Amino acid sequence: MTTVLFFNVFNGLIIGAFYALMALGLSLIMNLSGVINFAHGGFVALGAYIAYTLQPYVGFWGALIFAPPLTACIGLIIERTLIRRLYGRDPLYSLLLTFGLAFIIEDVTRLIWGAQGLQYQIPIWLQQPLSNSLFFLTGYRVFMVVIVAVIVAALFFILNYTRLGLRIRAGTLDLETVSVLGVNVRVLRNLNFGLGIYLAGLAGVLAAGMLGLQPTIGDSLIMPSFISIIIGGLGSLPGTLLGGLLIGVASGITTVFLPQASEAIIYVMMAAVLLVRPRGLFGEEGRF
Amino acid sequence: MQNLNARTGDAVVWLLLLTAPFWLPLTGGYVELGTEILVYALAAMALNFLLGYTGVLSFGHAAYFGLGAYGTAVIMKYVYVSTPLAMAFGVILGTAAAAIIGPLIVRLRGVYFAMCTIAFGQVFYFIAFQWRGFTGGDDGLSAWHREPLHFGFATLDILSSGKALYFFTLAVFAVAVGIMAFLLRSPFGRTLLAIRENERRARFLGIPVDRHIWMSWVISCAFVSLAGVMYALLNDFVDPRALRWDQSGNFVIMAVLGGMRSFWGPLLGAAIFIVLRDYISSHTENWMSFVGLIFVLVVLFFPRGLLGMVRRRLMR
Protein backbone atom coordinates (compact mmCIF):
# COMPACT_ATOMS: atom_id res chain seq x y z
CA MET A 1 0.00 0.00 0.00
CA THR A 2 2.72 2.46 0.95
CA THR A 3 4.58 1.63 -2.25
CA VAL A 4 1.47 2.24 -4.31
CA LEU A 5 0.85 5.49 -2.49
CA PHE A 6 4.48 6.55 -2.90
CA PHE A 7 4.36 5.68 -6.57
CA ASN A 8 1.26 7.76 -7.14
CA VAL A 9 2.51 10.71 -5.15
CA PHE A 10 5.72 10.68 -7.14
CA ASN A 11 3.83 10.27 -10.38
CA GLY A 12 1.58 13.16 -9.38
CA LEU A 13 4.65 15.23 -8.68
CA ILE A 14 5.96 14.63 -12.21
CA ILE A 15 2.62 15.49 -13.77
CA GLY A 16 2.38 18.48 -11.47
CA ALA A 17 5.84 19.61 -12.58
CA PHE A 18 4.55 19.53 -16.17
CA TYR A 19 1.49 21.54 -15.29
CA ALA A 20 3.65 24.00 -13.39
CA LEU A 21 6.09 24.39 -16.29
CA MET A 22 3.26 25.21 -18.70
CA ALA A 23 1.38 27.30 -16.18
CA LEU A 24 4.46 29.40 -15.36
CA GLY A 25 4.79 30.33 -19.02
CA LEU A 26 1.10 31.17 -19.30
CA SER A 27 1.28 33.12 -16.07
CA LEU A 28 4.30 35.19 -17.17
CA ILE A 29 2.50 36.23 -20.35
CA MET A 30 -0.79 36.89 -18.62
CA ASN A 31 0.73 38.98 -15.84
CA LEU A 32 2.66 41.34 -18.07
CA SER A 33 0.45 41.52 -21.15
CA GLY A 34 -3.01 40.48 -19.97
CA VAL A 35 -3.19 37.84 -22.69
CA ILE A 36 -4.53 34.36 -22.03
CA ASN A 37 -2.44 32.36 -24.44
CA PHE A 38 -4.78 29.66 -25.63
CA ALA A 39 -2.17 28.58 -28.16
CA HIS A 40 0.17 27.51 -25.37
CA GLY A 41 -0.75 23.86 -25.90
CA GLY A 42 0.12 24.29 -29.56
CA PHE A 43 3.56 25.61 -28.66
CA VAL A 44 4.09 22.57 -26.42
CA ALA A 45 3.39 20.35 -29.42
CA LEU A 46 5.68 22.48 -31.62
CA GLY A 47 8.50 22.13 -29.09
CA ALA A 48 8.09 18.38 -29.05
CA TYR A 49 8.06 18.04 -32.84
CA ILE A 50 10.99 20.38 -33.35
CA ALA A 51 12.97 18.25 -30.89
CA TYR A 52 11.92 15.17 -32.84
CA THR A 53 13.19 16.69 -36.08
CA LEU A 54 16.46 17.88 -34.55
CA GLN A 55 17.26 14.68 -32.71
CA PRO A 56 18.83 12.71 -35.58
CA TYR A 57 21.32 15.56 -36.12
CA VAL A 58 22.16 16.80 -32.66
CA GLY A 59 21.18 13.88 -30.44
CA PHE A 60 19.01 13.79 -27.34
CA TRP A 61 20.94 16.42 -25.43
CA GLY A 62 21.22 18.76 -28.39
CA ALA A 63 17.48 18.56 -28.97
CA LEU A 64 16.85 19.28 -25.32
CA ILE A 65 19.04 22.36 -25.55
CA PHE A 66 18.09 23.72 -28.97
CA ALA A 67 14.39 22.88 -29.45
CA PRO A 68 12.95 25.15 -26.72
CA PRO A 69 14.76 28.31 -27.93
CA LEU A 70 13.66 27.58 -31.51
CA THR A 71 10.07 27.30 -30.29
CA ALA A 72 10.56 30.56 -28.44
CA CYS A 73 11.70 32.19 -31.71
CA ILE A 74 8.43 31.21 -33.37
CA GLY A 75 6.68 32.69 -30.36
CA LEU A 76 8.65 35.93 -30.70
CA ILE A 77 7.66 36.24 -34.35
CA ILE A 78 3.98 35.59 -33.62
CA GLU A 79 4.04 38.14 -30.80
CA ARG A 80 5.64 40.76 -33.03
CA THR A 81 3.34 40.26 -35.99
CA LEU A 82 -0.02 39.45 -34.39
CA ILE A 83 -0.42 39.58 -30.65
CA ARG A 84 1.31 42.94 -30.22
CA ARG A 85 -1.48 44.70 -32.15
CA LEU A 86 -4.02 43.74 -29.51
CA TYR A 87 -2.35 45.07 -26.37
CA GLY A 88 -4.51 47.58 -24.60
CA ARG A 89 -7.66 46.34 -26.29
CA ASP A 90 -10.40 44.29 -24.66
CA PRO A 91 -8.88 40.92 -23.54
CA LEU A 92 -11.63 39.31 -25.61
CA TYR A 93 -9.67 39.97 -28.79
CA SER A 94 -6.35 38.49 -27.74
CA LEU A 95 -8.22 35.48 -26.41
CA LEU A 96 -9.94 34.96 -29.75
CA LEU A 97 -6.68 35.46 -31.63
CA THR A 98 -4.75 32.88 -29.62
CA PHE A 99 -7.77 30.61 -29.95
CA GLY A 100 -7.50 30.80 -33.72
CA LEU A 101 -3.74 30.33 -33.49
CA ALA A 102 -4.27 27.15 -31.47
CA PHE A 103 -6.35 25.75 -34.34
CA ILE A 104 -3.80 26.78 -36.94
CA ILE A 105 -0.79 25.43 -35.04
CA GLU A 106 -2.46 22.08 -34.42
CA ASP A 107 -3.44 21.76 -38.06
CA VAL A 108 0.00 22.78 -39.35
CA THR A 109 1.68 20.31 -36.99
CA ARG A 110 -0.56 17.59 -38.36
CA LEU A 111 0.18 18.68 -41.90
CA ILE A 112 3.98 18.59 -41.43
CA TRP A 113 4.47 15.61 -39.15
CA GLY A 114 1.28 13.61 -39.72
CA ALA A 115 -1.61 12.72 -37.46
CA GLN A 116 -0.10 9.44 -36.30
CA GLY A 117 1.65 9.27 -32.96
CA LEU A 118 5.46 9.10 -33.16
CA GLN A 119 8.04 7.60 -30.82
CA TYR A 120 10.62 9.84 -29.22
CA GLN A 121 13.98 8.20 -28.47
CA ILE A 122 15.55 8.70 -25.08
CA PRO A 123 18.98 7.41 -23.98
CA ILE A 124 18.87 3.80 -22.81
CA TRP A 125 20.40 4.49 -19.44
CA LEU A 126 17.54 6.88 -18.71
CA GLN A 127 14.98 4.20 -19.44
CA GLN A 128 16.27 1.86 -16.73
CA PRO A 129 14.56 1.67 -13.37
CA LEU A 130 16.74 3.06 -10.60
CA SER A 131 16.47 -0.03 -8.42
CA ASN A 132 14.58 -3.29 -8.28
CA SER A 133 12.47 -2.39 -5.27
CA LEU A 134 11.44 0.94 -6.76
CA PHE A 135 10.79 -0.47 -10.22
CA PHE A 136 8.56 2.42 -11.29
CA LEU A 137 11.27 5.04 -10.78
CA THR A 138 12.81 5.09 -14.22
CA GLY A 139 15.74 7.37 -14.70
CA TYR A 140 13.76 9.50 -17.13
CA ARG A 141 11.13 10.41 -14.57
CA VAL A 142 13.71 11.49 -12.03
CA PHE A 143 15.60 13.27 -14.78
CA MET A 144 12.48 15.24 -15.75
CA VAL A 145 11.86 16.37 -12.23
CA VAL A 146 15.49 17.48 -11.94
CA ILE A 147 15.33 19.43 -15.21
CA VAL A 148 12.10 21.14 -14.21
CA ALA A 149 13.58 22.02 -10.82
CA VAL A 150 16.70 23.49 -12.43
CA ILE A 151 14.73 25.51 -14.97
CA VAL A 152 12.28 26.82 -12.40
CA ALA A 153 15.18 27.81 -10.14
CA ALA A 154 16.82 29.57 -13.09
CA LEU A 155 13.55 31.35 -13.89
CA PHE A 156 13.17 32.64 -10.36
CA PHE A 157 16.84 33.66 -10.36
CA ILE A 158 16.31 35.64 -13.56
CA LEU A 159 13.18 37.27 -12.20
CA ASN A 160 14.74 38.21 -8.88
CA TYR A 161 18.35 39.05 -9.66
CA THR A 162 18.64 40.33 -13.20
CA ARG A 163 17.65 43.64 -14.72
CA LEU A 164 15.27 41.94 -17.18
CA GLY A 165 13.56 40.10 -14.35
CA LEU A 166 13.28 43.25 -12.30
CA ARG A 167 11.63 45.01 -15.21
CA ILE A 168 9.24 42.14 -15.84
CA ARG A 169 8.19 42.14 -12.19
CA ALA A 170 7.86 45.92 -12.14
CA GLY A 171 5.88 45.86 -15.37
CA THR A 172 3.50 43.33 -13.87
CA LEU A 173 2.68 45.84 -11.15
CA ASP A 174 2.56 49.02 -13.21
CA LEU A 175 3.55 48.90 -16.85
CA GLU A 176 2.90 52.58 -17.48
CA THR A 177 5.36 53.76 -14.86
CA VAL A 178 7.98 51.32 -16.12
CA SER A 179 7.50 52.75 -19.59
CA VAL A 180 7.80 56.33 -18.32
CA LEU A 181 11.06 55.41 -16.61
CA GLY A 182 12.56 54.76 -20.01
CA VAL A 183 12.19 51.02 -20.44
CA ASN A 184 11.22 49.89 -23.91
CA VAL A 185 7.99 48.15 -23.02
CA ARG A 186 7.46 46.66 -26.47
CA VAL A 187 10.78 44.82 -26.30
CA LEU A 188 10.10 43.84 -22.71
CA ARG A 189 6.75 42.27 -23.58
CA ASN A 190 8.30 40.58 -26.59
CA LEU A 191 11.09 38.99 -24.53
CA ASN A 192 8.65 38.06 -21.80
CA PHE A 193 6.43 36.31 -24.34
CA GLY A 194 9.46 34.46 -25.67
CA LEU A 195 10.38 33.37 -22.16
CA GLY A 196 6.89 31.98 -21.64
CA ILE A 197 7.02 30.09 -24.93
CA TYR A 198 10.49 28.77 -24.06
CA LEU A 199 8.94 27.09 -21.03
CA ALA A 200 6.16 25.67 -23.21
CA GLY A 201 8.73 24.31 -25.67
CA LEU A 202 10.72 22.70 -22.87
CA ALA A 203 7.56 21.11 -21.48
CA GLY A 204 6.96 19.74 -24.98
CA VAL A 205 10.41 18.18 -25.29
CA LEU A 206 10.14 16.55 -21.88
CA ALA A 207 6.59 15.36 -22.52
CA ALA A 208 7.65 13.84 -25.84
CA GLY A 209 10.04 11.51 -24.01
CA MET A 210 7.34 10.29 -21.66
CA LEU A 211 4.10 10.38 -23.67
CA GLY A 212 5.35 10.17 -27.27
CA LEU A 213 4.40 12.69 -29.95
CA GLN A 214 0.93 13.70 -31.04
CA PRO A 215 -0.41 16.94 -32.52
CA THR A 216 -2.82 17.20 -29.58
CA ILE A 217 -0.16 16.56 -26.94
CA GLY A 218 -0.70 19.98 -25.34
CA ASP A 219 -4.49 19.70 -25.18
CA SER A 220 -4.62 17.51 -22.11
CA LEU A 221 -2.14 19.76 -20.31
CA ILE A 222 -3.66 23.18 -20.91
CA MET A 223 -6.78 22.95 -18.74
CA PRO A 224 -4.83 21.79 -15.66
CA SER A 225 -2.39 24.65 -16.32
CA PHE A 226 -5.26 27.13 -16.18
CA ILE A 227 -6.41 25.56 -12.95
CA SER A 228 -2.88 25.75 -11.49
CA ILE A 229 -2.98 29.50 -12.11
CA ILE A 230 -6.48 29.89 -10.67
CA ILE A 231 -5.58 27.91 -7.54
CA GLY A 232 -2.21 29.58 -7.08
CA GLY A 233 -3.63 33.03 -7.60
CA LEU A 234 -3.41 35.27 -10.66
CA GLY A 235 -0.33 37.48 -10.57
CA SER A 236 1.77 35.21 -8.38
CA LEU A 237 4.41 32.96 -9.97
CA PRO A 238 5.26 31.04 -6.76
CA GLY A 239 1.51 30.51 -6.39
CA THR A 240 1.32 29.09 -9.91
CA LEU A 241 4.22 26.72 -9.20
CA LEU A 242 2.61 25.52 -6.00
CA GLY A 243 -0.78 25.24 -7.67
CA GLY A 244 0.65 22.98 -10.37
CA LEU A 245 2.41 20.67 -7.93
CA LEU A 246 -0.63 20.62 -5.65
CA ILE A 247 -3.11 19.48 -8.27
CA GLY A 248 -0.60 16.97 -9.66
CA VAL A 249 -0.09 15.32 -6.27
CA ALA A 250 -3.79 15.53 -5.38
CA SER A 251 -4.74 13.79 -8.59
CA GLY A 252 -2.00 11.20 -7.97
CA ILE A 253 -3.31 10.41 -4.49
CA THR A 254 -6.89 10.27 -5.74
CA THR A 255 -5.82 7.66 -8.30
CA VAL A 256 -5.04 5.29 -5.42
CA PHE A 257 -8.42 5.51 -3.76
CA LEU A 258 -10.85 6.48 -6.52
CA PRO A 259 -9.29 6.24 -9.99
CA GLN A 260 -12.38 7.63 -11.80
CA ALA A 261 -12.14 10.89 -9.87
CA SER A 262 -8.45 11.60 -10.55
CA GLU A 263 -9.40 14.17 -13.19
CA ALA A 264 -12.42 15.53 -11.34
CA ILE A 265 -10.50 16.25 -8.15
CA ILE A 266 -8.63 19.17 -9.68
CA TYR A 267 -11.89 20.84 -10.65
CA VAL A 268 -13.27 20.25 -7.17
CA MET A 269 -10.12 21.87 -5.77
CA MET A 270 -10.60 24.82 -8.07
CA ALA A 271 -14.23 25.24 -6.98
CA ALA A 272 -13.19 25.03 -3.32
CA VAL A 273 -10.49 27.68 -3.75
CA LEU A 274 -12.86 30.00 -5.63
CA LEU A 275 -15.49 29.55 -2.95
CA VAL A 276 -13.23 30.26 0.00
CA ARG A 277 -10.65 32.55 -1.52
CA PRO A 278 -11.62 33.86 -4.98
CA ARG A 279 -8.25 35.49 -5.60
CA GLY A 280 -6.40 32.17 -5.26
CA LEU A 281 -3.92 31.05 -2.62
CA PHE A 282 -1.28 33.70 -3.29
CA GLY A 283 -3.20 36.17 -5.43
CA GLU A 284 -3.24 39.83 -4.58
CA GLU A 285 -6.50 41.26 -3.38
CA GLY A 286 -8.43 43.46 -5.80
CA ARG A 287 -6.25 42.70 -8.78
CA PHE A 288 -9.01 41.06 -10.75
CA MET B 1 -35.79 58.13 -38.29
CA GLN B 2 -33.50 55.87 -36.28
CA ASN B 3 -36.53 54.15 -34.80
CA LEU B 4 -38.02 53.64 -38.21
CA ASN B 5 -34.75 52.19 -39.48
CA ALA B 6 -34.63 49.73 -36.61
CA ARG B 7 -38.24 48.67 -37.28
CA THR B 8 -37.53 48.15 -40.97
CA GLY B 9 -34.44 46.14 -40.03
CA ASP B 10 -36.44 43.89 -37.71
CA ALA B 11 -39.11 43.39 -40.36
CA VAL B 12 -36.52 42.45 -42.98
CA VAL B 13 -34.85 39.95 -40.64
CA TRP B 14 -38.12 38.20 -39.78
CA LEU B 15 -39.23 38.19 -43.41
CA LEU B 16 -35.94 36.59 -44.48
CA LEU B 17 -36.15 33.99 -41.72
CA LEU B 18 -39.79 33.14 -42.44
CA THR B 19 -39.16 32.60 -46.14
CA ALA B 20 -35.74 30.94 -45.78
CA PRO B 21 -36.85 27.34 -46.56
CA PHE B 22 -38.14 28.58 -49.91
CA TRP B 23 -35.17 30.65 -51.07
CA LEU B 24 -32.33 28.73 -49.40
CA PRO B 25 -32.38 25.81 -51.92
CA LEU B 26 -32.27 28.34 -54.76
CA THR B 27 -28.95 29.71 -53.48
CA GLY B 28 -27.39 26.27 -53.22
CA GLY B 29 -28.16 25.78 -49.54
CA TYR B 30 -30.51 23.28 -47.92
CA VAL B 31 -33.17 23.55 -45.25
CA GLU B 32 -31.12 21.77 -42.55
CA LEU B 33 -28.41 24.37 -43.01
CA GLY B 34 -30.98 27.04 -42.23
CA THR B 35 -32.05 25.16 -39.10
CA GLU B 36 -28.44 24.81 -38.01
CA ILE B 37 -27.89 28.53 -38.50
CA LEU B 38 -30.93 29.28 -36.34
CA VAL B 39 -29.64 27.00 -33.58
CA TYR B 40 -26.20 28.57 -33.56
CA ALA B 41 -27.66 32.05 -33.90
CA LEU B 42 -29.75 31.46 -30.79
CA ALA B 43 -26.64 30.32 -28.93
CA ALA B 44 -24.61 33.31 -30.11
CA MET B 45 -27.39 35.77 -29.30
CA ALA B 46 -27.78 34.24 -25.84
CA LEU B 47 -24.03 34.56 -25.29
CA ASN B 48 -24.22 38.13 -26.51
CA PHE B 49 -26.77 38.92 -23.82
CA LEU B 50 -23.86 38.47 -21.41
CA LEU B 51 -20.96 39.48 -23.65
CA GLY B 52 -22.32 42.45 -25.55
CA TYR B 53 -24.96 43.79 -23.18
CA THR B 54 -23.45 43.09 -19.77
CA GLY B 55 -19.81 43.31 -20.78
CA VAL B 56 -18.81 40.02 -19.16
CA LEU B 57 -16.48 37.72 -21.06
CA SER B 58 -17.59 34.10 -20.92
CA PHE B 59 -15.61 31.50 -22.78
CA GLY B 60 -17.41 28.47 -21.38
CA HIS B 61 -20.89 28.64 -22.83
CA ALA B 62 -20.46 25.38 -24.74
CA ALA B 63 -20.87 23.56 -21.43
CA TYR B 64 -24.46 24.73 -21.00
CA PHE B 65 -25.17 24.23 -24.68
CA GLY B 66 -23.96 20.65 -24.27
CA LEU B 67 -25.89 20.12 -21.05
CA GLY B 68 -29.08 21.14 -22.83
CA ALA B 69 -28.27 18.72 -25.64
CA TYR B 70 -27.35 15.84 -23.31
CA GLY B 71 -30.40 16.50 -21.11
CA THR B 72 -32.64 16.12 -24.14
CA ALA B 73 -30.88 13.00 -25.41
CA VAL B 74 -30.89 11.30 -22.00
CA ILE B 75 -34.64 11.79 -21.51
CA MET B 76 -35.44 10.59 -25.02
CA LYS B 77 -33.19 7.57 -24.77
CA TYR B 78 -33.61 6.38 -21.21
CA VAL B 79 -36.69 7.92 -19.62
CA TYR B 80 -39.67 8.75 -21.77
CA VAL B 81 -40.07 9.51 -25.44
CA SER B 82 -41.60 12.95 -25.47
CA THR B 83 -40.13 15.92 -27.27
CA PRO B 84 -41.57 18.65 -24.97
CA LEU B 85 -40.52 16.80 -21.80
CA ALA B 86 -37.00 16.28 -23.13
CA MET B 87 -36.76 19.92 -24.13
CA ALA B 88 -37.88 21.12 -20.72
CA PHE B 89 -35.42 18.84 -18.96
CA GLY B 90 -32.52 19.96 -21.15
CA VAL B 91 -33.15 23.62 -20.41
CA ILE B 92 -33.59 22.96 -16.69
CA LEU B 93 -30.37 20.96 -16.53
CA GLY B 94 -28.29 23.65 -18.25
CA THR B 95 -29.84 26.48 -16.28
CA ALA B 96 -29.45 24.72 -12.94
CA ALA B 97 -25.76 24.03 -13.58
CA ALA B 98 -25.22 27.68 -14.51
CA ALA B 99 -27.10 28.87 -11.42
CA ILE B 100 -24.91 26.73 -9.16
CA ILE B 101 -21.60 27.67 -10.78
CA GLY B 102 -22.57 31.34 -11.07
CA PRO B 103 -21.92 32.42 -7.46
CA LEU B 104 -18.39 30.98 -7.67
CA ILE B 105 -17.37 33.18 -10.56
CA VAL B 106 -19.48 36.35 -10.58
CA ARG B 107 -17.06 38.05 -8.20
CA LEU B 108 -14.28 37.74 -10.78
CA ARG B 109 -13.71 40.06 -13.72
CA GLY B 110 -12.05 40.22 -17.09
CA VAL B 111 -9.48 37.61 -18.01
CA TYR B 112 -9.89 35.86 -14.68
CA PHE B 113 -13.62 35.41 -15.26
CA ALA B 114 -12.94 34.11 -18.76
CA MET B 115 -10.39 31.59 -17.49
CA CYS B 116 -12.70 30.26 -14.80
CA THR B 117 -15.60 29.86 -17.23
CA ILE B 118 -13.29 27.88 -19.54
CA ALA B 119 -12.13 25.64 -16.71
CA PHE B 120 -15.63 25.01 -15.36
CA GLY B 121 -16.87 24.36 -18.86
CA GLN B 122 -14.34 21.59 -19.21
CA VAL B 123 -15.77 19.75 -16.15
CA PHE B 124 -18.84 18.76 -18.14
CA TYR B 125 -16.72 17.71 -21.08
CA PHE B 126 -14.85 15.27 -18.86
CA ILE B 127 -18.06 13.93 -17.35
CA ALA B 128 -19.56 13.38 -20.79
CA PHE B 129 -16.31 11.85 -22.02
CA GLN B 130 -15.58 9.50 -19.14
CA TRP B 131 -19.01 8.34 -17.96
CA ARG B 132 -19.19 5.84 -20.79
CA GLY B 133 -22.04 3.75 -19.42
CA PHE B 134 -24.44 6.66 -19.30
CA THR B 135 -23.28 9.25 -21.83
CA GLY B 136 -21.71 6.90 -24.34
CA GLY B 137 -18.29 8.48 -23.86
CA ASP B 138 -16.58 9.57 -27.04
CA ASP B 139 -19.21 7.89 -29.22
CA GLY B 140 -21.98 10.05 -27.82
CA LEU B 141 -25.66 9.24 -27.47
CA SER B 142 -27.33 7.99 -30.61
CA ALA B 143 -30.11 5.52 -31.46
CA TRP B 144 -32.91 7.88 -30.47
CA HIS B 145 -34.82 10.40 -32.51
CA ARG B 146 -37.11 13.38 -32.10
CA GLU B 147 -40.85 12.77 -32.06
CA PRO B 148 -43.60 14.63 -33.92
CA LEU B 149 -45.32 17.29 -31.82
CA HIS B 150 -49.00 16.88 -30.99
CA PHE B 151 -51.00 19.99 -30.20
CA GLY B 152 -54.38 18.33 -29.75
CA PHE B 153 -55.90 19.92 -32.82
CA ALA B 154 -52.95 19.29 -35.11
CA THR B 155 -49.68 17.43 -35.40
CA LEU B 156 -46.40 19.00 -36.47
CA ASP B 157 -44.27 16.29 -38.02
CA ILE B 158 -40.79 17.59 -37.20
CA LEU B 159 -39.38 14.08 -37.59
CA SER B 160 -39.78 13.52 -41.29
CA SER B 161 -40.32 17.04 -42.62
CA GLY B 162 -37.27 19.27 -42.67
CA LYS B 163 -39.44 22.32 -43.24
CA ALA B 164 -41.60 21.55 -40.20
CA LEU B 165 -38.47 21.26 -38.07
CA TYR B 166 -37.23 24.56 -39.46
CA PHE B 167 -40.44 26.37 -38.59
CA PHE B 168 -40.56 24.77 -35.15
CA THR B 169 -36.97 25.91 -34.53
CA LEU B 170 -37.88 29.35 -35.83
CA ALA B 171 -40.80 29.54 -33.41
CA VAL B 172 -38.54 28.58 -30.48
CA PHE B 173 -35.96 31.08 -31.71
CA ALA B 174 -38.58 33.83 -32.00
CA VAL B 175 -39.88 33.28 -28.48
CA ALA B 176 -36.37 33.22 -27.00
CA VAL B 177 -35.21 36.27 -28.94
CA GLY B 178 -38.44 38.10 -28.06
CA ILE B 179 -37.89 37.47 -24.36
CA MET B 180 -34.28 38.65 -24.61
CA ALA B 181 -35.29 41.82 -26.46
CA PHE B 182 -38.00 42.47 -23.87
CA LEU B 183 -35.52 41.99 -21.01
CA LEU B 184 -32.99 44.31 -22.63
CA ARG B 185 -35.61 47.03 -22.98
CA SER B 186 -36.74 46.65 -19.37
CA PRO B 187 -35.17 48.53 -16.42
CA PHE B 188 -33.23 45.33 -15.69
CA GLY B 189 -31.69 45.40 -19.15
CA ARG B 190 -30.81 49.08 -18.80
CA THR B 191 -29.10 48.27 -15.52
CA LEU B 192 -27.00 45.65 -17.30
CA LEU B 193 -25.96 48.28 -19.84
CA ALA B 194 -25.02 50.61 -17.01
CA ILE B 195 -22.81 47.91 -15.51
CA ARG B 196 -21.18 47.35 -18.88
CA GLU B 197 -20.45 51.03 -19.39
CA ASN B 198 -19.12 51.79 -15.93
CA GLU B 199 -19.21 49.16 -13.26
CA ARG B 200 -17.88 51.37 -10.49
CA ARG B 201 -20.45 54.06 -11.11
CA ALA B 202 -23.22 51.47 -11.16
CA ARG B 203 -21.98 50.17 -7.83
CA PHE B 204 -21.96 53.67 -6.33
CA LEU B 205 -25.55 54.13 -7.49
CA GLY B 206 -26.45 51.25 -5.23
CA ILE B 207 -26.93 48.59 -7.90
CA PRO B 208 -26.07 45.10 -6.61
CA VAL B 209 -23.63 44.45 -9.44
CA ASP B 210 -22.68 40.87 -8.63
CA ARG B 211 -26.31 39.82 -8.36
CA HIS B 212 -27.12 41.43 -11.69
CA ILE B 213 -24.19 39.72 -13.36
CA TRP B 214 -25.32 36.42 -11.86
CA MET B 215 -28.85 36.93 -13.23
CA SER B 216 -27.53 37.91 -16.63
CA TRP B 217 -25.27 34.83 -16.60
CA VAL B 218 -28.15 32.49 -15.72
CA ILE B 219 -30.48 34.00 -18.32
CA SER B 220 -27.76 33.78 -20.95
CA CYS B 221 -26.98 30.16 -20.07
CA ALA B 222 -30.68 29.25 -20.04
CA PHE B 223 -31.06 30.36 -23.65
CA VAL B 224 -27.80 28.70 -24.63
CA SER B 225 -29.08 25.42 -23.20
CA LEU B 226 -32.28 25.93 -25.20
CA ALA B 227 -30.07 26.23 -28.28
CA GLY B 228 -28.35 23.01 -27.18
CA VAL B 229 -31.74 21.30 -26.92
CA MET B 230 -32.55 22.31 -30.49
CA TYR B 231 -29.09 21.14 -31.59
CA ALA B 232 -29.77 17.68 -30.16
CA LEU B 233 -33.21 17.54 -31.80
CA LEU B 234 -31.78 18.66 -35.12
CA ASN B 235 -29.07 16.01 -35.19
CA ASP B 236 -30.85 13.24 -33.27
CA PHE B 237 -27.44 12.77 -31.73
CA VAL B 238 -25.08 14.36 -29.25
CA ASP B 239 -21.41 13.74 -28.46
CA PRO B 240 -18.80 15.44 -26.24
CA ARG B 241 -17.73 17.76 -29.04
CA ALA B 242 -20.97 19.69 -28.44
CA LEU B 243 -19.56 20.91 -25.14
CA ARG B 244 -15.83 21.15 -25.79
CA TRP B 245 -13.98 24.44 -25.45
CA ASP B 246 -13.71 25.05 -29.18
CA GLN B 247 -17.50 25.21 -29.32
CA SER B 248 -17.42 28.11 -26.83
CA GLY B 249 -14.92 29.86 -29.06
CA ASN B 250 -17.27 29.41 -32.01
CA PHE B 251 -20.10 31.16 -30.17
CA VAL B 252 -17.85 34.07 -29.25
CA ILE B 253 -16.48 34.49 -32.76
CA MET B 254 -20.01 34.46 -34.20
CA ALA B 255 -21.03 37.26 -31.86
CA VAL B 256 -17.89 39.27 -32.64
CA LEU B 257 -18.02 38.65 -36.38
CA GLY B 258 -21.59 39.89 -36.69
CA GLY B 259 -21.23 42.71 -34.18
CA MET B 260 -21.48 42.43 -30.41
CA ARG B 261 -23.15 45.78 -29.96
CA SER B 262 -26.06 45.14 -32.28
CA PHE B 263 -28.98 42.92 -31.47
CA TRP B 264 -28.98 41.00 -34.77
CA GLY B 265 -25.19 40.89 -35.07
CA PRO B 266 -24.75 37.36 -33.72
CA LEU B 267 -27.40 36.07 -36.14
CA LEU B 268 -25.43 37.46 -39.07
CA GLY B 269 -22.19 36.16 -37.58
CA ALA B 270 -23.65 32.69 -37.09
CA ALA B 271 -24.97 32.60 -40.66
CA ILE B 272 -21.61 33.60 -42.13
CA PHE B 273 -19.60 31.29 -39.88
CA ILE B 274 -21.79 28.22 -40.46
CA VAL B 275 -21.95 28.71 -44.22
CA LEU B 276 -18.17 29.26 -44.42
CA ARG B 277 -17.43 26.25 -42.24
CA ASP B 278 -19.82 24.10 -44.23
CA TYR B 279 -18.16 25.19 -47.45
CA ILE B 280 -14.57 24.87 -46.22
CA SER B 281 -14.96 21.50 -44.55
CA SER B 282 -16.45 20.02 -47.71
CA HIS B 283 -13.53 21.30 -49.81
CA THR B 284 -10.41 20.71 -47.76
CA GLU B 285 -9.12 18.45 -45.02
CA ASN B 286 -7.30 21.33 -43.40
CA TRP B 287 -10.48 23.14 -42.43
CA MET B 288 -9.06 23.75 -38.94
CA SER B 289 -6.45 26.13 -40.36
CA PHE B 290 -9.11 28.05 -42.22
CA VAL B 291 -11.39 28.31 -39.21
CA GLY B 292 -8.40 29.50 -37.19
CA LEU B 293 -7.66 32.00 -39.94
CA ILE B 294 -11.25 33.31 -39.71
CA PHE B 295 -10.63 33.97 -36.00
CA VAL B 296 -7.38 35.82 -36.69
CA LEU B 297 -8.76 37.90 -39.55
CA VAL B 298 -11.92 38.88 -37.68
CA VAL B 299 -9.90 40.02 -34.67
CA LEU B 300 -7.45 42.01 -36.77
CA PHE B 301 -9.79 43.54 -39.32
CA PHE B 302 -13.41 43.41 -38.08
CA PRO B 303 -13.18 43.85 -34.31
CA ARG B 304 -16.47 45.76 -34.31
CA GLY B 305 -18.18 43.18 -36.43
CA LEU B 306 -19.93 43.65 -39.72
CA LEU B 307 -23.04 45.38 -38.37
CA GLY B 308 -20.85 47.60 -36.20
CA MET B 309 -18.95 48.68 -39.31
CA VAL B 310 -22.14 49.34 -41.27
CA ARG B 311 -23.54 51.42 -38.43
CA ARG B 312 -20.35 53.47 -38.22
CA ARG B 313 -20.45 54.16 -41.92
CA LEU B 314 -24.06 55.35 -41.63
CA MET B 315 -23.34 57.59 -38.67
CA ARG B 316 -20.63 59.43 -40.51
Interface residues (C-beta under 8 A of the other chain):
Chain A: M30 G34 I36 L82 R85 L86 R89 D90 P91 L92 Y93 S94 L95 L96 L97 F99 G100 L101 A102 F103 I104 E106 D107 V108 L111 M223 F226 I227 I229 I230 L234 Q260 E263 A264 Y267 M270 A271 L274 L275 P278 F288
Chain B: L51 L57 F59 L104 I105 R107 L108 R109 G110 V111 Y112 F113 A114 M115 C116 I118 A119 F120 Q122 V123 F126 I127 Q130 D246 G249 V252 I253 V256 N286 M288 S289 V291 G292 L293 I294 F295 V296 V298 V299 L300 P303
